[in-house]
Amino acid sequence: MSYVGLALGNNIRISDYTSDEIIENALISANVEYKNAKTFPYGTETMMGREFDGGVQLSGGQWQRVALARGIYRRHDFIIMDEPTAAIDPLEETRIYRQFAEYSHGKTTLLVTHRLGSVRIADRIVVMAKGRIVESCAHEELLKNGGRVRKNVASAILRVSG
């Protein structure tokens, strides 16, 4: 979700004025380069949307990072993420998930994804097909058991290397 018309900092806090330091930590964790003068000329005060004086238009991947920062800022015990890195390249995705694993330690997270690399951080994977759970266990078990995940991983490896 993007909030064009709000400054970057307000886009993160959404009326919760706890601390600018917490906003900055959330932006750093989500790899939002808010100190990059070219991308965010006014830092956390940069307006989102070119229709504003000094405002910027973000890419899909940049908006996803802002949304991740918003989630990190909120500090809830239950986190739901639906394709949070779909518009982000695989190397950046790996870095974000490492940061997210640290942030989400001890919390319950529901991560919806079609990217196989994303599921490595999960304690438990639930595979669904046609609205039903068809597999559920740890990542290593799914790979060993030759189920749908293993077939998809093999398919992804063939596409990358072939």
C-alpha positions in Angstrom: 0.0 0.0 0.0 1.4 3.4 -0.9 0.4 6.7 0.5 1.1 9.3 -2.1 0.7 12.8 -0.7 2.5 12.0 2.6 6.1 12.7 3.5 8.3 9.6 3.7 8.4 9.8 7.6 4.6 10.2 7.8 4.2 7.3 5.3 5.9 5.1 7.9 4.3 6.4 11.1 0.7 6.8 9.8 -0.4 9.0 12.8 1.7 7.2 15.4 4.3 9.8 16.5 6.5 7.6 18.7 10.0 8.5 17.7 12.0 9.7 14.7 14.8 7.3 15.7 12.4 4.4 15.4 11.4 5.5 12.0 15.0 5.8 10.9 15.8 2.3 12.3 12.8 0.9 10.4 13.9 2.6 7.2 17.4 1.2 7.6 16.1 -2.3 8.3 14.0 -2.2 5.1 16.9 -0.7 3.1 15.1 2.5 2.2 18.0 4.9 1.3 16.3 7.9 2.9 19.6 9.7 3.3 20.3 9.5 -0.5 19.8 13.1 -1.6 19.0 12.0 -5.2 16.2 9.7 -4.2 14.9 11.6 -1.1 16.1 15.2 -1.4 14.5 16.1 2.0 15.1 12.9 3.8 12.1 11.7 5.8 10.3 15.0 4.9 10.4 14.2 1.2 6.9 14.2 -0.2 5.7 11.0 -2.0 4.4 12.1 -5.4 5.8 14.3 -8.1 2.8 16.6 -8.0 4.3 18.1 -4.8 7.2 20.6 -4.8 10.3 18.4 -4.2 8.2 15.3 -4.3 9.5 12.0 -5.7 7.9 9.1 -7.6 9.1 5.7 -6.2 9.5 2.5 -8.1 7.5 -0.6 -7.1 10.5 -2.0 -5.3 11.0 1.3 -3.4 7.3 1.3 -2.3 7.7 -2.3 -1.1 10.6 -1.2 1.0 8.6 1.7 2.5 5.8 -0.7 3.3 8.2 -3.1 5.0 9.6 -0.2 7.0 6.0 0.7 8.0 5.5 -2.9 9.3 8.8 -2.9 11.2 7.9 0.5 12.8 4.7 -0.9 14.1 6.3 -3.6 16.2 3.5 -6.1 16.4 3.7 -9.7 17.7 1.8 -11.0 14.6 3.0 -10.1 11.1 1.2 -10.7 7.8 3.1 -10.2 4.6 1.8 -10.9 1.1 4.5 -11.0 -1.5 6.5 -8.3 0.3 9.5 -8.5 -2.1 7.8 -9.3 -5.4 9.2 -6.1 -7.0 12.7 -6.4 -5.5 15.6 -8.2 -7.1 16.7 -11.5 -5.6 20.0 -10.2 -4.0 18.2 -7.4 -2.3 15.4 -9.8 -1.3 18.0 -12.0 0.4 19.3 -9.1 2.4 15.8 -7.9 3.4 14.8 -11.4 4.6 18.0 -11.7 6.7 17.1 -8.4 8.4 13.5 -9.5 8.7 14.5 -12.8 10.3 16.2 -10.8 13.1 13.3 -8.4 13.5 10.7 -11.1 13.5 12.4 -13.4 16.0 9.9 -14.5 18.6 7.0 -13.3 16.6 4.4 -15.1 14.5 4.6 -14.3 10.8 2.4 -15.3 8.0 4.3 -14.9 4.8 2.5 -15.5 1.5 4.9 -15.9 -1.4 5.5 -17.7 -4.7 9.2 -17.1 -4.5 11.0 -20.2 -3.4 14.0 -18.3 -2.0 11.6 -16.6 0.5 10.5 -19.8 2.2 14.0 -20.6 3.5 13.5 -18.4 6.5 10.3 -20.1 7.6 10.1 -22.6 10.5 7.1 -24.2 8.9 5.9 -24.1 5.3 2.3 -24.7 4.3 1.7 -25.5 0.6 -1.7 -24.8 -0.8 -3.3 -25.9 -4.0 -6.9 -25.1 -5.1 -7.7 -23.6 -1.7 -6.5 -26.6 0.3 -3.5 -27.4 2.4 -1.6 -30.2 0.5 1.7 -30.2 2.5 2.9 -28.8 5.8 6.3 -29.2 7.4 9.7 -27.8 7.7 11.6 -26.6 4.6 14.1 -29.4 4.7 11.4 -32.1 5.1 9.5 -30.8 2.1 12.6 -30.9 0.0 13.4 -34.5 1.2 9.9 -35.8 0.8 9.8 -35.0 -2.9 6.6 -33.0 -2.7 5.4 -30.0 -4.6 8.0 -27.7 -3.1 10.9 -30.1 -4.2 9.5 -30.2 -7.7 9.2 -26.4 -7.8 12.8 -26.0 -6.5 14.1 -28.4 -9.1 12.2 -26.6 -11.8 13.5 -23.2 -10.6 17.1 -24.6 -10.6 16.6 -25.9 -14.2 15.3 -22.5 -15.4 18.2 -20.6 -13.8 21.0 -22.9 -15.0 19.4 -24.1 -18.2 
